[in-house]
Amino acid sequence: MSIFTHVTVGTSDLEKARTFYDEVLGTIGLKRLDDIQNTGAGWGRDKPMFYVLKPINGKPATVGNGVTVSFKAPNRSSIHAFYRSALAAGGQDEGDAGPRDWTPHTYGAYVRDLDGNKLAVYCFKAE
């Protein structure tokens, strides 16, 4: 069970962010469940738990140094699909899909979205 109600990242171009996240999060079984007019959107499985929003103060969206939003993937192949779709949609590489050595069976990938937000996707199942 999650300890969060939701996680939010900012965007300066909501329509491009919606397109990016529809594609990328779809690879791990998430879908857009909430559109907040022209200010944001939310993705999840049963309820939105990840949001992309225009900053409420009207200033440009910025990224946090040291901040990463990490998604749970159902399997290793979906991690590769997430990574490939993010790059194809204009995201930036931050770490190719593959094993990570910080705990047994850890497999993940890292990308940055169109606004520079750092995203990760992980699976902790044996191959």
BAFI-3210 file (N, C-alpha, C; in Angstrom, 3 decimals, decimal comma, padded with zeros to 6 digits):
// residues 127
n [1|2|3|4|5|6|7|8|9|10|11|12|13|14|15|16|17|18|19|20|21|22|23|24|25|26|27|28|29|30|31|32|33|34|35|36|37|38|39|40|41|42|43|44|45|46|47|48|49|50|51|52|53|54|55|56|57|58|59|60|61|62|63|64|65|66|67|68|69|70|71|72|73|74|75|76|77|78|79|80|81|82|83|84|85|86|87|88|89|90|91|92|93|94|95|96|97|98|99|100|101|102|103|104|105|106|107|108|109|110|111|112|113|114|115|116|117|118|119|120|121|122|123|124|125|126|127]
n.u [000,839|000,481|002,169|001,594|-000,708|-000,722|001,574|003,182|004,401|005,735|004,758|005,407|004,141|001,265|-000,286|001,641|002,843|000,702|000,411|002,972|003,018|000,714|001,544|004,016|003,446|001,445|002,797|003,357|000,975|-000,602|-003,115|-004,561|-006,654|-007,800|-008,524|-007,752|-009,117|-007,465|-005,179|-003,964|-003,351|-004,067|-002,746|-003,124|-004,044|-006,553|-007,320|-006,312|-002,914|-000,580|000,283|000,495|001,049|000,422|002,318|000,784|001,350|001,807|004,328|007,154|007,502|009,827|012,528|013,339|016,441|017,901|015,516|013,465|010,898|009,613|008,298|006,414|006,923|005,293|006,853|010,059|010,164|008,311|009,665|011,680|010,002|008,848|011,163|012,069|009,791|009,663|012,025|011,492|009,356|010,521|011,808|014,695|017,620|018,596|019,656|019,958|017,714|018,103|019,893|020,187|022,341|021,692|019,916|018,694|017,543|016,839|015,759|015,822|015,189|016,016|014,799|014,303|011,528|009,723|009,877|012,085|011,845|012,901|012,486|011,926|011,713|010,888|011,349|011,174|011,287|012,453|014,060]
n.v [-001,180|002,216|005,053|007,559|010,115|011,256|012,139|014,912|016,572|019,407|021,209|023,096|022,970|021,722|020,179|018,822|017,404|015,769|014,116|012,886|011,514|009,900|008,039|007,005|006,194|004,404|002,130|000,796|000,103|002,218|004,766|007,820|009,357|011,654|014,915|018,171|020,654|023,226|023,059|020,719|017,110|013,699|010,439|006,869|003,619|002,680|005,034|008,455|008,987|010,103|013,234|015,806|019,141|022,593|025,130|026,670|029,259|030,564|030,896|029,654|026,077|024,245|021,945|019,757|019,554|016,536|015,235|012,482|010,739|007,620|004,819|001,788|-001,135|-003,800|-005,864|-006,816|-006,422|-004,390|-002,278|-001,827|-001,037|001,312|002,932|003,061|004,232|006,685|007,953|008,009|009,748|012,147|012,418|012,417|010,401|008,961|006,751|003,664|000,844|-001,878|-004,174|-003,237|-002,778|-002,483|-003,961|-007,348|-008,706|-006,290|-004,168|-001,599|001,697|005,020|008,241|011,569|013,745|015,881|018,360|018,156|016,767|014,160|010,746|007,402|003,853|000,761|-002,744|-005,457|-008,170|-011,514|-012,494]
n.w [000,000|-000,789|000,630|-000,073|-001,118|-003,590|-006,242|-007,689|-010,588|-012,317|-015,315|-018,272|-020,644|-021,061|-022,896|-024,462|-022,389|-021,555|-023,832|-023,866|-021,325|-021,530|-023,443|-022,365|-019,658|-020,186|-020,946|-018,626|-017,612|-016,652|-016,846|-018,141|-015,923|-015,032|-015,985|-015,459|-016,443|-018,105|-016,611|-015,604|-015,343|-014,409|-013,685|-013,260|-011,921|-010,696|-009,523|-009,875|-009,184|-009,868|-010,927|-013,406|-013,533|-014,360|-012,861|-010,094|-009,364|-011,696|-012,742|-014,712|-014,961|-013,004|-012,302|-009,548|-007,956|-007,383|-007,114|-007,875|-009,470|-009,084|-010,711|-010,366|-012,126|-013,930|-014,962|-016,386|-019,168|-019,577|-018,500|-020,359|-022,483|-021,410|-021,156|-023,875|-025,095|-023,792|-024,686|-027,444|-027,439|-026,953|-024,524|-022,287|-021,952|-018,901|-017,824|-019,001|-019,454|-017,269|-015,029|-011,578|-008,831|-006,116|-004,586|-004,418|-007,539|-008,685|-011,205|-013,532|-015,021|-016,127|-017,001|-018,336|-018,439|-020,787|-019,595|-018,029|-015,652|-013,542|-013,997|-012,934|-013,393|-011,983|-011,320|-009,137|-009,346|-009,901|-012,938]
ca.u [000,000|001,245|002,110|001,306|-002,000|-000,361|002,846|002,983|005,516|005,271|004,968|005,156|003,340|000,386|-000,697|002,781|003,011|-000,365|000,781|004,148|002,677|-000,221|002,355|005,028|002,837|000,671|003,655|003,378|-000,397|-001,288|-003,861|-005,016|-007,948|-008,286|-008,073|-008,138|-009,250|-006,210|-004,111|-003,268|-003,887|-003,636|-002,680|-003,107|-004,745|-007,937|-007,514|-005,083|-001,931|000,526|-000,255|001,331|000,304|001,054|002,467|-000,342|001,800|001,935|005,723|007,534|007,815|011,237|012,748|014,048|017,733|017,880|014,166|013,126|009,631|009,844|007,091|006,522|006,613|004,852|007,878|011,237|009,896|007,618|010,693|012,265|008,991|008,789|012,389|012,050|008,717|010,041|013,008|010,813|008,451|011,302|012,469|016,155|018,194|019,284|020,128|019,322|017,072|019,029|019,988|020,776|022,958|021,479|019,132|018,520|016,528|016,464|015,866|015,215|015,614|015,820|014,641|013,748|010,396|009,922|010,171|013,307|011,581|013,568|011,587|012,513|010,758|011,568|010,757|012,026|011,027|013,489|013,792]
ca.v [000,000|003,452|006,001|008,857|010,321|011,471|012,806|015,893|017,276|020,557|021,301|024,386|022,683|020,653|019,273|017,946|016,517|014,755|013,159|012,147|010,600|008,883|007,008|006,399|005,492|003,286|000,942|000,091|-000,151|003,379|005,541|009,129|009,235|012,950|016,124|019,348|021,722|023,552|023,192|019,501|015,783|012,679|009,057|005,823|002,398|002,816|006,447|009,182|009,112|010,876|014,400|016,799|020,392|023,887|025,747|027,521|030,649|031,137|030,940|028,451|024,869|023,927|020,626|019,732|018,880|015,392|014,675|011,464|010,046|006,253|004,038|000,333|-001,816|-005,178|-006,822|-006,194|-005,984|-003,102|-001,266|-001,503|-000,301|002,639|003,638|003,330|005,161|008,002|008,537|008,259|010,883|013,354|012,408|012,275|009,237|009,165|005,444|002,609|-000,274|-002,947|-004,489|-002,311|-003,678|-002,084|-004,992|-008,479|-008,707|-004,926|-003,870|-000,283|002,632|006,423|009,202|012,883|014,089|017,045|019,521|017,882|015,998|012,859|009,623|006,059|002,746|-000,374|-004,042|-006,176|-009,596|-012,268|-012,605]
ca.w [000,000|-000,917|001,739|-000,670|-001,757|-004,982|-006,528|-008,750|-011,217|-013,060|-016,749|-018,910|-021,835|-020,609|-023,985|-024,767|-021,235|-021,632|-024,887|-023,392|-020,239|-022,027|-024,111|-021,501|-018,521|-020,719|-021,049|-017,336|-017,193|-016,091|-017,840|-017,675|-015,279|-014,589|-016,651|-014,682|-017,431|-018,787|-015,620|-015,242|-015,637|-013,456|-014,167|-012,256|-012,317|-010,244|-009,216|-010,210|-008,105|-010,423|-011,625|-014,073|-013,391|-014,549|-011,543|-009,710|-009,238|-013,029|-013,181|-015,444|-014,195|-012,850|-011,714|-008,279|-007,978|-006,487|-007,074|-008,858|-009,281|-009,533|-010,935|-010,254|-013,380|-013,711|-015,371|-017,001|-020,544|-019,532|-018,222|-021,664|-023,245|-020,783|-021,520|-025,322|-025,448|-023,278|-025,604|-028,714|-027,238|-026,721|-023,217|-022,301|-021,267|-017,624|-017,376|-019,789|-018,753|-016,936|-013,602|-010,623|-007,852|-004,733|-003,899|-005,343|-008,601|-009,037|-012,626|-013,680|-016,056|-015,771|-018,094|-017,990|-019,294|-021,648|-018,756|-017,280|-014,437|-013,581|-013,772|-012,903|-013,395|-011,356|-011,055|-008,161|-009,524|-010,600|-014,366]
c.u [000,884|001,118|001,770|-000,132|-001,809|001,018|002,581|004,321|004,921|005,529|004,717|004,325|002,469|000,002|000,428|003,002|001,949|-000,027|001,936|003,738|001,627|000,560|003,247|004,403|001,940|001,481|003,733|001,970|-001,126|-002,013|-004,280|-006,442|-008,564|-007,676|-008,617|-008,102|-007,933|-005,052|-003,385|-003,966|-003,320|-003,738|-002,673|-003,732|-006,233|-008,300|-006,220|-004,181|-000,692|-000,075|000,854|000,495|001,122|001,200|001,354|000,055|002,019|003,353|006,054|007,823|009,323|011,350|013,493|015,355|017,724|016,513|013,994|011,771|009,811|008,530|007,387|006,071|006,195|005,914|009,016|010,972|009,162|008,594|011,367|011,286|008,859|009,966|012,373|010,982|009,024|011,024|012,366|009,894|009,189|011,960|013,970|016,581|018,888|019,789|019,334|018,706|018,100|019,070|020,618|021,248|022,662|020,564|018,905|017,354|016,089|016,755|015,168|015,746|015,292|015,724|014,264|012,608|010,703|010,240|011,428|013,097|012,191|012,590|012,380|011,372|011,510|010,688|011,716|011,795|012,217|013,078|012,953]
c.v [001,242|004,311|007,401|008,923|010,552|012,133|013,724|016,398|018,412|020,444|022,724|024,214|021,469|019,687|018,320|016,960|015,428|013,688|012,277|011,102|009,561|007,716|006,264|005,617|004,349|002,006|000,163|-000,038|000,998|004,123|006,875|008,998|010,574|014,047|017,300|020,544|021,987|023,686|021,896|018,233|014,796|011,284|008,086|004,553|002,518|004,265|007,171|009,327|009,876|011,996|015,206|018,074|021,594|024,501|026,760|028,989|031,320|031,246|029,656|027,278|024,692|022,555|020,757|018,974|017,759|014,727|013,662|010,875|008,658|005,475|002,547|-000,290|-003,255|-006,222|-006,076|-005,707|-004,649|-001,969|-000,842|-000,685|001,136|003,487|004,026|004,361|006,570|008,686|008,879|009,473|012,168|013,453|012,202|011,063|009,677|007,840|004,336|001,522|-001,375|-003,190|-003,357|-003,156|-003,335|-003,005|-006,139|-008,271|-007,309|-004,661|-002,539|000,500|004,042|007,283|010,558|013,173|015,368|018,318|019,328|017,149|014,607|011,766|008,329|005,061|001,519|-001,607|-004,787|-007,674|-010,251|-012,400|-013,815]
c.w [000,000|000,332|001,233|-001,157|-003,245|-005,040|-007,712|-009,266|-012,036|-014,543|-017,221|-020,174|-021,540|-021,725|-024,378|-023,625|-021,243|-022,665|-024,435|-022,356|-020,635|-022,631|-023,121|-020,345|-018,960|-020,795|-019,742|-016,747|-016,533|-017,200|-017,240|-017,174|-014,918|-015,445|-015,858|-015,625|-018,129|-017,802|-015,306|-015,684|-014,631|-014,028|-012,989|-012,809|-011,974|-009,939|-009,554|-008,985|-008,563|-011,262|-012,282|-014,099|-013,831|-013,158|-011,259|-009,593|-010,595|-013,550|-013,952|-014,502|-014,142|-012,201|-010,396|-008,415|-006,943|-006,388|-008,202|-008,487|-009,889|-009,580|-010,817|-011,569|-013,106|-014,052|-016,071|-018,417|-020,565|-019,196|-019,524|-022,504|-022,721|-021,258|-023,006|-025,683|-024,945|-024,221|-026,940|-028,624|-026,906|-025,362|-023,368|-021,478|-019,977|-017,057|-018,045|-018,910|-018,507|-015,442|-012,805|-009,445|-006,399|-003,939|-004,886|-006,313|-009,025|-010,504|-012,856|-014,846|-015,578|-017,030|-017,501|-018,965|-020,076|-020,875|-017,910|-015,968|-014,571|-013,154|-013,746|-012,987|-012,903|-011,268|-010,138|-008,217|-010,220|-012,073|-014,698]
res [m|s|i|f|t|h|v|t|v|g|t|s|d|l|e|k|a|r|t|f|y|d|e|v|l|g|t|i|g|l|k|r|l|d|d|i|q|n|t|g|a|g|w|g|r|d|k|p|m|f|y|v|l|k|p|i|n|g|k|p|a|t|v|g|n|g|v|t|v|s|f|k|a|p|n|r|s|s|i|h|a|f|y|r|s|a|l|a|a|g|g|q|d|e|g|d|a|g|p|r|d|w|t|p|h|t|y|g|a|y|v|r|d|l|d|g|n|k|l|a|v|y|c|f|k|a|e]
***
